[in-house]
Structure formats: structure tokens, C-alpha cells
């Protein structure tokens, strides 16, 4: 009888090393903000970077290493960015890494008001803030110094000036105590 046999060799290519994830970023914005991750480098053995906003990498983007990644993020959103490295000659893929881009919301733009912008010498004035936000600190400033500070509670707050003996300008800064995002409030 006749016997036939065949053999073949299968080569196992090495997967590239994982990307060193770029540092997560956050910023303050009322609308959306575009983040830029510069000089993202493929891991050893890779020459392309694939990134996506999901771990299945659907809708992914492939860039030649080193690359810059631009991502628009809406206010109040934390977007995880999934990254992995590809060796284009073997199509081997590294394990993924994750970084994040977060656009923290600014405090609401309240309109502080004062009942009367004219007072007698050596008296106080009261700056009223309607509909304050919980988790936001409201600081009243004069000449760069904090004069009064109150935490928002959803109700109306009244900040008290220092003694007024000459014409002075005051302004209020609202700061989110969790994120540090702040806004200077403009009087009405």
C-alpha cells in the first residue's frame, strides 16, 4: 500500500508589548472640550496604535506610532479610552490599556445681586445669590481677598461685605468643591 504524509511548521509570532497609557486628563467646561494626548507610543514590537471608546474596539481608529489622539468630550462626561498596540506585519495585538478624559461641569452661572449699590459709610452690604448649588462654595472677594464664604444648599444665600467706608468693587467666585472647577459670577 501507499502512504502519504505531510507536515508543516506553524510559526508563533510575538505579540507587541502594551502601550504605556497616556496620563488621564480632566478639565472644566460648560459645553464640550477636546482633549489631546500627545506622543502616544506603540509598545515594543508594534508600529500602530488602535484606540476606541469601548473594549470591543468597534469604531476604532488606527494610527501610526507615535501619534496624537484628539477626543471631544461633553461636559459632565467621563470617557474611558481603550488603547492597544498592533504589529502591522504580523497583525498581532497587545493587551489593552485604559486612560480617561473627563470634562467636569462648571458651577451654574448664577446672577448675584445687591438690593442697593449705595450705602452709608461704615456699614455692610449684602450680596444675594438665588438658587445656590449644593457642593459649591461661594466666595465673596474684594481687592483679591476673600471677604465671606458660604456653601451652597439649593436655597438663597446672602454674603456679607466687609465694612464699606469708600467705594469698593466686589465679585463672587463659585467653586465646585469636588472638582475644583470655578466660575466668576457676573452681577445682573
Buried (B, 14 or more C-beta within 10 A) or exposed (E): EEEEEEEEEEEEEEBBBBBBBBEBBBBBBBEEBEBEBEEBBBBEBBEBBBBBBEEEBEEBBEBEBEBEBEBEBEBEBEBBBBBBBBBEEBEBBBEBBEBBBBBBBBBBEBEBEBEEEEBEEEEEBBBBBEEBBEBBBBBBBBEEEEBBBBEBEEEEBEBEBBEBEEEEEBBBBBBBEEBEBBBEBEEE
